[in-house]
Amino acid sequence: MRLLDLMTLGAAAALALPLTPAAGSAQDVRQRIDTTLAFDRGGSVVVGIVSGDVRVVTGAANEIRISATIERGRFETSFSRSRVSIQARSINNRMGDTRVELTVPVGTSVRASSVSGDVTVLGTQAEVEASTTSGDVTVSDAATVARVGTVSGTVEVTRASGRVELSTVSGSVRVSEVSGDLGVEAVSARVTIQGSRVRTLRVSTVSGEVTFDGPVERTGDYRVSSHSGRVLLVLPSNAAATLDLETFSGRITSDFPITLQPGENVGRHGRRMHLTLGGGGARVSAESFSGSITIRRAGSRDQQE
C-alpha cells in the first residue's frame, strides 16, 4: 500500500503523514511517517532503504512506533498488527537521504537493509537479518537466527544466541557474549570474538587477523582459518581440547606445554603441530598460510600482544 493511499485511513489507523514540500519541483518533496500503531508481540518488521540509516529498538508496550523520512522519494508501506513493511522507492529515478526509526515490542523479528548507511537492531530477542553495503551494522540481543553483514564497514554483535552468521569484505567484526553456533566470513577484516560460549565456530578470512578469547565446550568444534593474517587463541588454563595447528611460513607459539608427535614439524617451513590440553575434548583447528598462530593462556601478561 502506498503512503498517499493511507491518508484516507488516517482516523482509523491514527496515522499522521505530513508532506513537507521543498523549494522546486515535485521530485523534491520530503515524505514523512510519524505514527504509533497496535502491534502484536511475535510480529515481524521489514525495512529496505537505499541511502540512510535504519534503527530498531524495543519498547514495553504492544505497539510499534514509526518515525521515517525520505527526501525526493516515496515509501511503499504495509501495516498490520503482525507485520510492518517499509520500502524506499525513487521518483523519476531520484532519491535522497532516508531515515527509519522503529520502536517495537520484544520478540519482533526484524529484516532491515540499507545500501549506503548504518543499520542498528537492539534488544529484540528474536530473529534478526541486518545488512548494508557501505556502513556499519550493530545488533544486540538477537535470538534463534542472526544474519548480519556489510561490504565496507564494521559488524558488531553482542548478546546473541542460536545460529549467528556474520560477514564483511572490508572492515572489522566484533563479537561478544554470543552463545550457540557462530560463523564469520571476511575478506580483509579483523575478527575479534570475546567472552562468548559457542558450541561450534567457523571463521574464515583472507588477510585479516583473528582473535578468539573465551572458553571452549568439551564437545565443541572450532575452526579458524586466515590466509595471511595472525590467528590468536586465548584459552582458559583448564581448557579440555585437542588442537591441530598449521602454518606454511608463519610461527606457532604456545603458552601451554607442547609435545611433538612422530611426523610433526616445527621447522622453518611447513610448521604443523598437534596439542592436547586437559586430556582432550573440544576439537580446535587453526591454520594460516603466511601468518603466525599463537595460543595464549587466559590472564597471561602477553595475551593482548
C-alpha positions in Angstrom: 0.0 0.0 0.0 1.4 3.4 -1.0 1.9 6.2 1.6 -0.6 8.6 -0.1 -3.3 5.9 -0.1 -3.0 5.6 3.7 -4.2 9.2 4.1 -7.8 8.0 3.7 -7.3 5.7 6.6 -5.9 8.3 9.0 -8.7 8.3 11.6 -9.0 4.5 11.8 -5.2 3.9 12.0 -4.2 7.0 13.9 -1.8 7.7 11.1 -0.2 11.1 10.5 1.7 11.5 7.2 2.5 15.2 6.7 4.3 16.0 3.4 6.7 18.9 3.6 7.5 20.2 0.1 10.9 21.7 -0.5 11.6 24.5 -3.0 11.5 23.3 -6.5 9.6 20.5 -8.4 7.5 17.6 -7.1 10.6 15.4 -7.1 12.0 17.4 -4.2 9.1 16.6 -1.8 10.0 15.2 1.6 7.8 12.5 2.8 7.4 11.7 6.5 5.7 9.0 8.6 5.2 9.7 12.3 2.7 7.3 13.9 2.1 4.7 16.6 0.1 1.5 15.9 -1.1 -1.5 17.8 1.4 -4.4 17.2 1.4 -7.9 18.4 4.4 -9.5 20.2 6.0 -12.0 17.8 5.3 -9.9 14.8 7.8 -9.1 12.0 9.2 -5.9 10.5 10.8 -5.5 7.1 12.7 -2.3 6.2 14.6 -1.7 3.0 16.2 1.7 2.0 18.9 2.9 -0.3 20.7 5.9 1.3 20.4 6.4 5.0 20.2 4.8 8.4 17.8 2.2 9.9 17.4 1.9 13.7 15.2 -0.5 15.5 14.9 -0.6 19.3 12.4 -2.2 21.7 9.7 -0.7 24.0 7.5 -2.1 26.7 4.1 -1.8 25.1 2.3 -3.9 22.4 2.7 -1.2 19.8 5.0 -0.1 17.1 6.3 3.5 16.9 7.3 4.6 13.4 9.3 7.7 12.6 10.6 7.8 9.0 11.6 10.5 6.4 12.6 10.3 2.8 14.0 13.1 0.5 12.9 13.1 -3.1 11.4 9.7 -3.0 8.4 7.8 -1.5 7.7 5.0 0.9 5.8 1.9 0.0 4.2 0.6 3.2 2.1 -2.2 4.5 0.8 -2.1 8.1 -1.0 -4.8 10.1 -1.0 -5.9 13.7 1.5 -8.7 13.0 3.7 -7.3 10.1 5.0 -3.9 9.1 6.9 -3.3 5.8 8.6 -0.1 4.8 10.4 0.2 1.5 12.0 3.2 -0.1 11.3 3.9 -3.7 12.6 6.6 -6.1 10.6 9.1 -8.0 11.8 9.6 -11.6 15.0 7.7 -10.6 15.7 10.3 -7.9 16.0 9.6 -4.2 17.7 11.4 -1.4 18.6 10.6 2.2 16.2 8.3 4.1 16.0 7.6 7.8 13.8 5.0 9.5 13.4 4.6 13.3 11.2 2.0 14.9 10.3 1.1 18.4 8.9 -2.5 18.6 7.8 -5.0 21.2 10.3 -7.5 22.5 10.0 -10.7 20.3 9.7 -8.9 17.0 11.7 -10.4 14.2 13.5 -7.9 12.0 14.8 -7.8 8.5 16.5 -4.5 7.8 18.8 -3.3 5.0 20.4 -0.2 3.6 22.6 0.2 0.6 24.5 3.2 2.0 24.0 3.8 5.7 24.1 2.2 9.1 21.7 -0.5 10.4 21.1 -0.9 14.1 18.8 -3.5 15.8 18.8 -3.6 19.6 17.1 -5.8 22.2 14.5 -7.7 20.1 15.3 -11.2 21.4 14.2 -12.6 18.1 15.4 -13.4 14.6 17.4 -10.6 13.0 18.7 -10.1 9.5 20.6 -6.9 9.1 22.8 -5.8 6.2 24.3 -2.8 4.4 26.7 -2.3 1.5 28.5 0.7 2.8 28.1 1.3 6.5 28.2 -0.3 10.0 25.8 -2.9 11.3 25.2 -3.2 15.1 23.0 -5.9 16.6 22.4 -6.8 20.3 20.1 -9.4 22.0 19.1 -11.3 18.9 17.9 -14.9 19.3 17.3 -18.1 17.2 19.0 -16.8 14.0 21.0 -13.7 13.3 22.4 -12.9 9.8 24.5 -9.8 9.8 26.7 -8.4 7.0 28.3 -5.4 5.3 30.6 -5.0 2.4 32.5 -2.0 3.8 32.1 -1.3 7.4 32.1 -2.7 11.0 29.9 -5.6 12.1 29.3 -5.6 15.9 27.1 -8.3 17.6 26.6 -8.5 21.4 24.4 -10.9 23.4 23.1 -13.1 20.6 22.1 -16.7 20.8 21.3 -19.5 18.4 22.8 -19.5 15.0 24.8 -16.4 14.3 26.2 -15.8 10.8 28.4 -12.7 10.1 30.1 -11.4 7.0 32.1 -8.4 5.8 34.5 -7.7 2.9 36.5 -4.7 4.2 36.0 -3.7 7.8 36.0 -5.4 11.1 33.9 -7.9 13.1 33.5 -7.6 16.8 31.6 -10.3 18.7 30.9 -10.6 22.5 28.6 -12.6 24.7 27.4 -14.8 21.9 26.2 -18.4 22.5 25.3 -21.2 20.1 26.8 -21.6 16.7 28.9 -18.8 15.2 30.1 -18.4 11.6 32.2 -15.5 10.3 33.3 -14.9 6.7 35.6 -12.0 5.8 38.0 -10.9 3.1 40.1 -8.1 4.6 38.9 -7.7 8.1 40.0 -8.0 11.7 37.8 -10.5 13.6 37.6 -10.3 17.4 35.5 -12.8 19.4 35.5 -12.3 23.2 33.5 -13.6 26.2 31.4 -16.0 24.1 30.3 -19.6 24.8 29.8 -21.1 21.4 29.3 -24.8 20.5 30.7 -24.5 17.0 32.9 -21.8 15.5 33.8 -21.3 11.8 35.9 -18.3 11.0 37.4 -17.7 7.5 39.3 -14.6 6.4 41.8 -13.9 3.7 44.0 -11.1 5.0 42.7 -10.2 8.5 43.8 -11.1 12.0 41.5 -13.4 14.0 41.3 -13.4 17.8 39.2 -15.8 19.8 39.2 -15.2 23.6 36.9 -17.4 25.5 36.0 -20.9 26.8 35.6 -24.0 24.6 32.9 -26.6 25.2 34.3 -30.1 25.7 32.1 -31.4 22.9 32.5 -28.3 20.7 34.1 -27.9 17.3 36.2 -24.7 16.5 37.8 -24.0 13.2 39.7 -20.8 12.3 41.4 -20.0 9.0 43.3 -16.9 7.8 45.4 -16.9 4.6 47.8 -14.1 5.5 46.7 -12.9 9.0 47.7 -13.8 12.5 45.5 -16.3 14.5 45.4 -15.7 18.3 43.5 -18.2 20.5 43.2 -17.3 24.2 42.0 -20.3 26.2 41.4 -20.9 29.9 44.0 -22.7 31.9 41.6 -25.6 32.4 40.6 -25.9 28.8 40.0 -29.5 27.6 40.8 -29.6 23.9 42.7 -31.2 21.1 44.4 -28.6 18.9 45.6 -29.0 15.3 47.7 -26.1 14.2 49.2 -25.5 10.8 51.0 -22.6 9.0 53.2 -22.7 5.9 55.6 -19.7 6.6 54.5 -18.4 9.9 55.4 -19.3 13.5 53.5 -21.4 16.1 53.9 -20.4 19.7 52.0 -21.6 22.8 51.8 -20.8 26.5 50.8 -24.4 27.0 53.4 -27.2 27.0 54.0 -28.7 23.5 54.8 -32.3 23.0 55.6 -33.2 19.4 54.3 -36.5 18.0 56.1 -38.5 15.3 55.9 -36.8 12.0 55.1 -33.4 13.4 57.2 -30.5 12.2 58.1 -27.2 13.8 61.0 -26.4 11.4 61.5 -23.3 9.3 58.7 -24.0 6.8 55.6 -26.1 6.9 55.0 -25.9 10.6 52.4 -28.3 11.9 51.5 -29.1 15.5 49.1 -31.3 17.5 48.4 -30.2 21.0 46.3 -31.8 23.7 45.0 -29.8 26.7 43.3 -31.2 29.8 43.1 -34.7 28.5 41.4 -33.6 25.2 37.9 -32.7 24.4 36.9 -29.9 22.1 38.3 -30.1 18.6 40.2 -26.9 17.7 41.9 -26.3 14.4 43.7 -23.2 13.3 45.6 -22.5 10.1 47.3 -19.6 8.4 49.3 -19.8 5.2 51.7 -16.9 5.9 50.6 -15.7 9.3 51.6 -16.8 12.8 49.4 -18.9 15.2 49.6 -18.1 18.9 48.0 -19.9 21.8 47.7 -17.9 24.9 46.7 -18.9 28.4 43.8 -16.6 29.6 45.1 -14.0 32.0 48.7 -14.2 30.8 50.6 -11.0 30.7 51.2 -11.2 27.0 47.8 -12.3 25.8 47.0 -8.9 24.2 50.3 -8.6 22.3 
